[in-house]
Amino acid sequence: MKLSFLAGAAIAVPLVFTMPVQAENPAHVQQLIETNLCQGCDLSGADLTQAHLIGADLRDANLQGAILYESNLEGADLTGADLTGADLTRAFLTNALFEDATLDEANLTEAHIYFVDVTGASLLDVDLTRADIVGTPISIGGD
């Protein structure tokens, strides 16, 4: 009995640790896609690759670790949103609002960052490799 339990545990434990973790609330993802309104939603870890979120209301949303690869967030309101560790590679952020948002450790590689409001935003360890930044007070290096 003990031997069969141990054998089963030896197989099951690695499977548990390799299963993908999805923390987002599926109802919130559906709400965002259908209405473009998701204030305060839990979208942490959500895969929103190439999503068209033009003018979306994402104020105070939890987007920690979300995948927004090549997403269009033009004119989106992300005031107070938490985008810690989010992947915004090649995202379009023209006229987006990131006031008081947290973008720590976000990946903005090759992102199009035009006239974005980052007033009060936290931008620690952000990856801006080859990002196109125009009219936005973000710079690399220095104090």
N, C-alpha and C positions, 0 to 999 in steps of 0.2 A: 504494500500500500504506500509506504513512504517513498519507495523507489519510483513508483509510477507518478506520484505527486511531484517529486523533484524533477523528473524528466519532463513533465508537462510545464512546470514553472520555467525550466531552462529554455524551453521553446517559446513560451508566451511572453516572458519579460522583454527580450529583444524586440519583439513585434510591437509591444506597447510603446517603446521608446522611439520607434521609427515611423509610427503613424503620424500623418500630418495633423497639425493642430490648427483648428479654425475657431477663433474666438469671437468672430463677428456674429451679430444677431442677423440671421437670414431675413427676417421680416424687415429689418432696417435697410438691408441691401436692396430688397425688392421695392421698398418705399422710395429710396433714392432714385432707382432706375425709372420707376413709374412717374414720380411727381417732381423730381429734382429738388425736393425739400426734405431735409433730414437733420434739423437742428437738434443737437445733443445726442445724436445716434451713436450706437456702438458699431463701428466699422473696423475695429482693430483686426489687422491681419487679412482684411477683405481683398480679393483680387479684382481690381477695377481697371485692369489693363485695357487701354484704348477706349475708356468710357467717355461719353460725350456729356460732360457735366457743366456746360456753359451756363453761367448765372446761378449755379446750384447754391442753396442755402445749407451750408455745413457748419454754421456757427456752433461752437462748443462741442463739436463731434469728436469722438475718439477714433482717430485714424492711425494709431500706433502700429507700425509695421505693415501698413496697408501697401498694396502694390498698385501704383497709379502710373505705370509705365505707359508712355505715349498718350496719356489722358488729356482731354481738353478741359481745362478749368478756367477758361477765359471769363472774367467777370464774376467768378465764384466768390462767395463770402465765407471765409474760413476763420473769421474772428474768434479768437479763444480756442481754436481747435488744437488737438494734440496730434502732431504728425511725427512724433519721435520714431526714428528708424524707418520712416516711410520711404518707398522707392518712387521718386518722381522723375526718373530718367526719361528724358526727351518729352516731358510734359509741357503743355502750352499754358502759361500762367498770366497772360496779358490782362492787365487791370484787375487782377485778383486781390482780395483783401486778406492779409495774414496778420492783422492787428492783434497783439497779445497772444499770438499762436506760438506753439512750441514745435520747432523744426529740428531739434537737436539730433545729430547723427543721420539726418535725412540725406538721401542720395538725389542730387539735382544735376547729375551728369547730363550734359547736352540739353538741359532744359531751356525753354524760351521764357525768360523772365523780363517782361516788358511792363514798366510802370506799375509795379506791384507795391502795395502798401504793407510795409513790414514794421510799422511803428510798434514798439514794445515787444516785438517778437524775439524769442530765444533761438539763436542760430549757431549753437555750439557744435563744432566738428562736422559741419555741413560739407558735403562733397559737391563742389561747383566745377568739376573738371569739364572743360569745353562748353560751359553754360554760356548762353548769349544773354547778357544783362544790359538792359537799357532803361534809364530813368528810374532806377531802383537803388536805394542807398545800401548796397551790399558790396563789400570789397574783401579781398583776400589779404591776410597778413596784417601786421601792425597791431597797435593797441586800440 
